[in-house]
């Protein structure tokens, strides 16, 4: 049934239907926000940069003809959570990845005439009392029009074997959701630096047509490259505004005093700073162009196989003088045996 209707000279199924696979995953999420403004008549720019340590997961998967169940655990990197769903057929692929993490020490990259060069550098390694919370959801789906000779499954779940090189025109959809939230009283100074912006939610929906190619340079070896230009037709940004009492605190002599210790200053400032919700606004951006790319390498030898594939996503947003981007990438590796 797994090869019914296919050209068996191009695609074939292993006689051994069961698969047991050891898996590894490395992933990373980077969030960059940019804001320019003026404090007491002095221009400044702040660029918080949230970069998680690359997270590492290991686990296993077991199934029959590509349908099964797996489990992975975090063994290093950021302490966030990573939830992945996937389904792959000969002519289609569906993937969903949910990544949540906190960041307590963003690099602010503050440039201002208010601060000396040494004081500006202290913002490059700031430690937040209350972390910034980030969640990303990336879902994509593909359909291949030449499913008779080209197999998506051969490249990404090894349930069948691509015997000869073949390509296919393809269509795809992609959905991105990003939430960045640091709207708490203890982050009142960061909210002020970001022009009152305390939370951002971003939705993007894209569709495209592209091409995928399975190259078989030698027996058992398969290299897949997929490239799809995409039109983003849903590009919605919801921003949440907050007022802070930081300007009032800046008129207090203790704010600029050099006669109190850092611990005393922190205790005074963070016991007095607060934020107040001012409402939210939804912004619909215009149509934009982008790309979705994937690449995989698979080698089959006897009952065994090894594979690796990766994907990169770039998501951007803009609101007045505040803008930013999110980069999300992962690399999956696997070694398996057919039984």
PyMOL commands that set and color helices and strands:
alter all, ss='L'
color gray80, all
select helices_A, chain A and resi 117-125+152-156+185-193+246-249+253-256+262-272
alter helices_A, ss='H'
color red, helices_A
select strands_A, chain A and resi 11-12+18-39+42-46+49-51+55-64+67-76+81-88+92-103+111-112+132-144+161-162+166-181+197-218+221-244+275-284+288-301+304-319+322-338
alter strands_A, ss='S'
color yellow, strands_A
deselect
rebuild
show_as cartoon
